[in-house]
Amino acid sequence: MNADFTTEELAFQDEVRDFLESEFPAEFRAKIDASQRLSKDEIVRWQKILYQKGWAAPSWPEEHGGTGWTQIQRHIFATEMGLIGAPEPVPFGMKMVAPVVMAYGSDEQKQRFLPDILSSNVWWCQGYSEPNAGSDLASLKTTAMRDGDEYIVNGAKTWNTYGQYADWIFCLVRTDNTVKKQEGISFLLIDMKSPGITLKPIVLLDGHAEVNEVFFDDVSVPVGNLIGEENKGWTYAKLLLTHERSNIAGVPRGKRRLRALKRIAKDTDDGFGGNMLGNASFRNKLADIEIQLQALEYSELRTLAALSVGKAPGPESSILKVVGTELAQELDELFVDLAGYHCLPFVPEQFEDGFQGAQLGPGNSAAAALTYFNNRKLSIFGGSNEIQRNIISKHVLGL
């Protein structure tokens, strides 16, 4: 394939860059550069800026408010967003539940849910993993028993990202215990304000309660919130997971972090009168990661080329997920190498919105430890990398 952009694509790239330079709030960029988290209100504000531009959902079909962009235009947009540090819209609505609603939902469900997702009026979260069903997701135990025009849901979900902000949750639930475990699962949309839902935060190693446990105690859910057919939810879940795994590759984010790594290395003393960018061993590590990142980008472009002719993401998404997440963790390790002992005395609160104390560590190098801790999960969520290798061996190698 020809990786060179056409004249029209280069013009589009300039348009995206101009828009981001003028419309991505400077205060947001400063916070991201300082390794501070954007608040929910700030994230929604940025998503609404994209919505007003008509760029909130590049992957959606035009009939539902998508951009009508080619796969290459989407790639250019995602790359420029990643390079400037602008967060993509929260994926649980835009990139996860929305494709399932479009593919399997009723016309009424499409009209009810898609406009609010597009305009960021509703925040969604995911209800897949359970205390005893993570990578082996089909072993989930949360039940939904039919009672007239409602399902009564009981059980628990865990590792629920940003559920504390969510208005709705999409859940896999067990509706039949008498069949093969994959065949008794359904896909339900549940209002988080429903009586009987309790949310308990889980504080991660970086000190942030990013994920939660969600408990369902006799929660009533209208039958009209069932997506597609009862007991067919596993089929819908697999569609969603292929999209989630493709997005995890994170090439633009990796490029931005590599650029920051080079900048920090140039300003870091190697102890011998030079800087770390001039250290042969460290420079070799940088070169290796840069080569891997470029190879990952070309692999992603090949996947996009297949999508552009109507193919759904298949085992390729598992490959992107494995390589992308492990490459991100390698970048974390290099940041820790540069920060050295400055990684040790960190105060997690310094990276939260509104912190008034002094920042620790030269160049905020203390952030390296927090990011390292947080990103250990990358090779687990979206289906662990061990499971992804099983998928690859089965569907690509035929083993």
N, C-alpha and C positions, 0 to 999 in steps of 0.2 A: 504494500500500500504506500501511497505517496503521503509523507508526513508534513510536507510543505503546505502552508496555508495559501489559499487563493487570495486574490486582491480583495474580493468581497469579505472573506473571513478576516483578513488583516484590518479592514475598515471596521468590522464589527468588534474586533479586539480593542481598537482605539476608542470606540463608543463606550464599551464596558469600562475601560480604564478611566475615561473622562467622568462617567457617571459615578464610579466609586470614589474618585478623588473629590468630587464636589458634594456627594450626598451621604457618604458614610461618615457619621459624626466624628469629629476630631477627638472628642472626649472618650468615645468608645475605643478608638484606635490607641489612645494613650493608656487606657486601662488594660487592654489586651497586651500591649507591649510591656507593661509592668506586671504581667502574669496575674492580673486581677480578673475576677469573674464578672461578667455582665449580669445585672439583676434581671428578673423576669420582665419587668416593665421595659427595660432597655432592649431586651431581645425582641419583645413584641413590637416596640417602636420601630426597630430596624426592619422587621418583617413587613410591617405596614408600609414602610417606605418602598420596599421592593414591590409590594402589592399595588401601590399607587402607580408605579412605573410599568406594571404589567409583567414583572419578572419574578414573581413569587414562586411559580411552579413551572420551571423549564421543562420538566419531564412529562407534564400533563398534556393530554390532547387539547387542541384548541376549543373543542366543543364544551369543555369544562373549565375554560379559562387559562389554558396553557399558552405558551409562547409561540408554538409552531416552529421552534428552532430545529435545525439539524443536530445530529449527534455531535458534530464537530463544534458547533456554536455552544452547545451545552458544556462541552469540555473546556472551551475557551472561557466561558463564564465562570465555571467552577474553579479553574486555575487562577483567574484574576482575583476572585473572591478570596481564595486561600492565600495568595501572595500578599494581599493587603491586610489580611487578618480578619476580614468581615465574616461573621458566622453565617453559615447557610441556615435556612429555616429549620426549626426543630423537626427532626425527621419523623417522629411518631405519627403525626397527622399527614404531612405532605407526601412522605415517601414510603410510608408503611401501610397505614390503614386505608388511605385514599385509593391506591391502586387496587386493593381488595374490593372496596366498595364499587369502584368503576367496573371491575371485571365480573363480580358475582352479586352485587347488591341489586335491589329492586329499583325501579325508577323513583319511587317515593323516597327510598333511602338516599339515592344520589341527590335528589333535590333538597333533602333535609340536611345532609351532613357536609356535602362538598363545598358549598359556598362559604360556610363559616370556617372550614379548614383553610380555604384559599385566602380569605381575608384576615386570618389569624385572630378571629374573634373567639375561637375555642382552642384550648390546649389539650392535647391527647397524651396518654401514656400507654405503656404496653403491659399486658398481663399474660405473660408466657411462663417464665420460670417459676418453679415452686421449690419449697425446702428440700424435697426429694426428687425433683424432676428438673434438671438443668439441661445438660447436653443430651440426656436421654429424655427429651421433652415429651415423647409419647406416653411416658409413665405418669403423667399429671393426674392428680386426684380430685381437683376442684370439681364439684358436681353441679349440674343444672337440671333439676327435676321439673318436668312439665306439670303445671297445675292450671288447667283451663287456658286462659289467654296470657299466662305468665310462666316464666321459669323461676324457680326458687334456687338461688345460688348459695353454696356453702363451700368454704375452703380457704386457701391462702396462696398468695403470689409473693415472690420475693425478687430482690434485685430490680425493683421497679424504679426506673430512672425518672426523676423530677415529678413523681406522682403527687408531691405536695403542692404543685402548681396546677394539676390537671383538673379539667372539667369533665372529661370522659376517659374511659379506659376500654381498650379492645382486649378481649379475653378468649383464651382457649379453655373450654370447659368440657367435662365428660358428661355425655347425655345417654350413653349406653355402656354398661359394664359386662354385657354378655357376648361381645364380639372381640375380635382382634383389637388390641389397644389403639392402633392408628385409626380404626374404623368407627370408633365410638366417641369421637371428638367433634364439638361444634364451635362456631365462631360467633361470639356475642359482643354487642356494644352496650356498655353499662355506664349510666350517669353516676359520676363519683359522689354526687350529693344524695344518692339513694340511702335510705335508712338501712343500717346494718353493716355499712362499710367503715372500717377502722384502718387508719394508716399509722404505721410506726416507723420513724426514721432509722436508718442504719448509718452510723458515722464511719467513714472509710479511713484508711491509713493516713490520708492527707488532712484529716480533721474536718472534712466537709460531709454533710449529710446529703449526698447526691442521690442516693438510692433509698428505697423503702421496702418494708413488708406491707402488704395490703391484705386485710382479713375480710371475708364475706360471711356474715351470719344471717341466714334466712333473707337474703337480699332478693327482692322482687324485681324481675326484669321483663318488660313486655315482650311477647313472642315476636312482635314486629321489629325488634332489635336483633333478631337472628339474621346473620348474613348467609344467603344461599340456602342450601338444604341442611336439615339436621343430620348430624353424623358425617358431614363432608368437610368439616373444619380443617382436617389435616392437609387436605389438598390446597385450601386457601392459605394455610400457614406457610406451606413450602414456597408459594409464590411470594409472599411477603419477605421471607428470609433470604431469598435470592437477591432481592432489591437491597435489603439491609446489608448483606455481605459485600455487595459491590461497592456500596457507599463507604465501607470501612477502610478501603484501600488507602484513601487519604493522601494521594500524590501531591495536590497543591499545598496542603498543610506541611507535608514533608519537605517540600521545596523551601517554604518560608523558614522552617526550623533549621534547615541546612544553611541557609543564608545567615541566620542569626548565629549559628554555631561558628561559622567562619569569622564573623565579626568579633565575637567574644574571644576566639582563639588568638586573633591578631592583637588583642589587648591584654592577654594573659601571659605573665612571665613564666618562662620555662625553667627558671632557676639557674640558667647558664648564660645569662646576658642577652637572650633572645626572647622570642615569643613562641607560643605553642603552634602557631601556623607554620613556623619554620622548623618545627620538630619533625624529623623524618617519619618516626613511628606514628605520631598522631596524624600527620598529613596523609599517610597511607590508609589509615582508617577512614579518614574523610573521603578520600578518593574511592574507596571500596563502596561506601554508602552511596556516594553520588552515582556511581555506575549502576548499583542495584536500583536506585530510585528511577533512573532513566529507563532501565529495562522494565520496571513495573509500569511506568507511564506508557511505554509502547504496547505492553500487554493489555493495558486498559483501553488503549486506542483500538486494538484489534477486537476487543469485546464490543466496543461501541460501534465498530463497523458492522459486526454481526447484528447488533440491535437495530441498526439503521435499515436493515432489509427485513425486519419483522421477526427476528428470532428472539426468544425470551432468554434472559441470563440463566445459564445452566451451571455445570461444574466449574466453568471459568470464574464464577463469582467466588467459589471456595478458594481457588488459587489466589485471586486478588486479596481475599481476606487473610489468608495465611501469610503471604509475603508482605502485605502492607502493614499488618499489625506487628509482625516481628521486626520489620525495618524501623517502625516507630520506636520500638523498645531499644533497638540498637542506638538510635539517636539519643534517647534518654540517657543511656550509659555514657555516651561521649560528653553530654552536658555535665553529668556527675563527675566525670574525669577532670573536666576543666574547673569545676567549682571546688573540688578537693574538700578540705576540711570545712569550707564555708557552708557545705550542705548540712552540717550537723546542728548548729544553733539556730533553728528556724522557729518562727512563731506563725502558725497557720493563719491567724487572724489578720496578719499583715497583707494577705492576698485577697481579703474580702472587701466588699464595697463599704466605704465609710470609715476604714481604719485610720486612726489619727496618730499612731505612734511612728517611731522611726523605722525605716526599712532596714532589714538586716542583710549583710553580705554585699560585697562589691558588685555593682551591676545586677542586683537582685539575684545573685547566684544561688541564694537559698531556695529560690523557686524550683531549682533543678531537682531537689529531693522530693518536693511535693508532687511534681509532675511524674517523676520516676515511680513513686508509690502508686499514684492514681492509674498510670498507664500499664501497670502489671495486669490489669483486667482485660486489656485489649485482646489478648490471645484466648480469652475465655468467652466474652459475650458474643452474641450473634452465632452461637455454636462454637464450642472449643476447637482450637486448631487441630487437636487430635481427631475429633469427629470429622473436620473438613478433609483431613488426609484420607480417612476412610471413604468419604464421598468421592474424592478424586480417584482413589484406587479402584473403586467399583465402576464409576461411570466413564473414566478416561482409559484406565489400564485394563478394565474387565476382570479384575481380581475378586 
